[in-house]
Amino acid sequence: MRYKVINFREKLAKFSDHWSPKVIAEMNDYQFKLVKIQGEFTWHDHPDTDEVFIVVSGQMEIEFRDNTICLGPGEMAVVPKGVEHKPRAEQECEILLVEPRGVVNTGDAGGELTADNNIWI
């Protein structure tokens, strides 16, 4: 078996689009996805799974219906399944998402920010 190191900086340098997660690894049925965000996303939830946001660089907020949290580099948050949320970032922010294979970034909300799924870099 061949083992390899995955470098976030190298992977992040391969794309510039926002709100379009790219898969960099899998573990069991979970995918690790890098994504660049800027501006506001859409309100959505994931009824069947929690979602993990880990900030690699930049600052972001996750708005919930009852409050908002702020995350910076080296910080993370877990959004429980079924909880509506809306990520946003004033300036570009780079994030590592951890979620089960097949999760659509906009959940059932759909819309123009729905990204193609399972895109590997």
Secondary structure, DSSP 8 states (H G I E B T S, - for coil): -------HHHHHTT---BS--EEEEEETTEEEEEEEEEEE---B--TT--EEEEEEES-EEEEESS-EEEE-TT-EEEE-TT--EEEEEEEEEEEEEEEETT--TTTT--STT---SS-B-
